[in-house]
Amino acid sequence: MSALPLSALVGLELAQQALLLLAVEPRLRGIAVGAPAGAGKSSLARGMRDLLCSGERSVPFVELPLGVDEAGLLGGLDIEATLRAGRRVARAGALARADGGILYADQVNLLPDAIINPLIAAIDTGEVRLEREGLSIQSPARFVFIGSYDPAEGLPRRHLLDRLGLLLVLPRTMNEQARAEVVRRNLRQAAAQAYADDLDLLRGLVQAAREQLPQVRIEDEQIEQLVAMAALCGVEGHRADAFAVYAACAAAALGLRDRVEQEDLELAVRLVILPRATRLPPPPEPPPDEEPPPPPPSDADNDTSDAPPEPLSDDELTIPPEQVLSALAAELPVELEQLPFRALRRGKTGSRGTVAGKRGRHIRSIPGDPRRGRIDVSATLRAAAPFQPLRRAQTGTDAASARVLLRGDDLRIKQYRSKAGALFLFAVDASGSMALHRMRQAKGAVHALLQKAYVHRDRVALLAFRGQNAELLLPPSQSVELARRALDLLPTGGGTPLAAALLAAIEVAQQARARGIMQTVLVLLTDGRANVGLRAGREGVAEELQTLGRAVVAAGIQTIVVDTQRTYLSRGEARKLAEWLAGEYVYLPNAQGEQIAALAVDRVERG
């Protein structure tokens, strides 16, 4: 389905309002939009492009692909043009090409730090500096940034969100009527033409609001009101205060007014302050001399059909600003972990070190086979350049030829290094009478680890085994919400297929390694009493576990076996399992989730 015009999008009124503010006030810098896949994030970005473009005027619209490297972002040496011209010719990167327009990045939460850092610098300074491959270039990069992400896959980096004026999380679901209307509008081929007049009207409104913006006044009391609301919500730093003022003034300009009204303050709070909240604001306290409210009228008092209504005073017609903002704060979700700036303020800072791989930051180029890595064209040409006169003489090639003579030993491939996170894979025994107890332990441990997962680049996965097989309920993730949902829906009862759990754990660890997560810690919450093998029946279960234990060790998986069995029932099955896995045995039948999480983290730190 083709992208609909901005005015034709259904159920995204608040997002449309945010984009209009951004079009009027460039000092807001950008917007981050969180929503599930298919919610219309890319349609919003392209709608913004169409809003700023017209028949006489166009603005750059540059999409930042997820796999972009530093050369694609910052620019670099244009090899073909350099060879043709006989001198260094620079190629502009995405940041420079977006100057004066829009830079759009989908899945911005998955971009590596090597890309996020130059992006943040360009947003701060409005320029991009290129210092590489013998080039030293400074180019303007003043653009509006639009980033989108799926909150279930993790949040964008805090430092980037801090520099964007507007933050917005779209609703997860729509009612049936709205969903049907979305389909109808996409199926109508003439939808763009039907809303062309609306788009022209929005363009005219934006132009008029830009002209009105310098005349808009905001009172000191209103500024203090916004700052007080930010303080009550625990918003850190002063950028949000300035962004809120910019947003309120832009909202007044869109209303073609010359002063900020209460509705403008409310919109600024909704789009700037509330998404950055780290705590719930306290309820307003009544004045000390305030009289209690009158009792409700009795039935006799209600019989006033013949009495004329008393006129309302001006004070009764106007809601005090403090009450408006207090009521607006009630829109904060109960679980503050889902707010962009809440989950990033917990845990210790630091990382698990770095690992070499095919992703991350390009640190150097070495001789190698291009089939086993990404070729570095510039480094390859630099390695071959000193030998060109000799090779041309040996082959009889014309010295004026632009052809570059390459050999196998000239080839250079890129080496990357990325921050190394760990995968904490919880395998929970969901069989037997203790299943619910183990689930409570796993729930607490998963929640404790997810609170620290972002700063350490860690992932948490959840595997449950019962009956005849094991099931991966939560793939490696940093999402508190997905983990909670997986833990709440776990069925219990049946046999104990420990062998299936170990086999599934090996597969999950191998997939994580392919994605750059080199360290996996398997936390087994079980009594160790396996009674279901990979083959039918109970025969040979112990032999299967010993064989799989050696495979777990060979896969480089570190294991912790948390024995949940009572001592008077245990025959040491969990201790034997830990020995077969060359892992750590812990007897914690009544452990809290935080204790189990601390054991897993300690295992990683000890290597």
Secondary structure, 3 states (H helix, E strand, C coil): CCCCCHHHCCCCHHHHHHHHHHHHCHHHCEEEEECCCCCCHHHHHHHHHHHHCCCCCCCCEEECCCCCCHHHHHEEECHHHHHHHCCCCEEECHHHHCCCCEEEEECHHHCCHHHHHHHHHHHHHCEEEEEECCEEEEEECCCEEEEEECHHHCCCCHHHHHCCCEEEECCCCCCHHHHHHHHHHHHCCCHHHHCHHHHHHHHHHHHHHHHHHHHCECCHHHHHHHHHHHHHCCCCCCHHHHHHHHHHHHHHHHCCCCECCHHHHHHHHHHHHHHHCCCCCCCCCCCCCCCCCCCCCCHHHHCCCCCCCCCCCHHHHCCCHHHHHHHHHCCCCCCHHHCCCCHHHCCCCCCCCEEEECCCEEEEEEECCHHHCCECHHHHHHHHHHHHHHHHHHHCCCCCCCCCCCCHHHCEEEEEEEECCEEEEEEEECCCCCHHHHHHHHHHHHHHHHHHHHHHCCEEEEEEEECCEEEEEEEEECCHHHHHHHHHCCCCCCCCCHHHHHHHHHHHHHHHHHCCCCEEEEEEEECCCCCCCCCCCCCCHHHHHHHHHHHHHHCCEEEEEEECCCCCCCCCHHHHHHHHCCCEEEECCCCCHHHHHHHHHHHHHCC
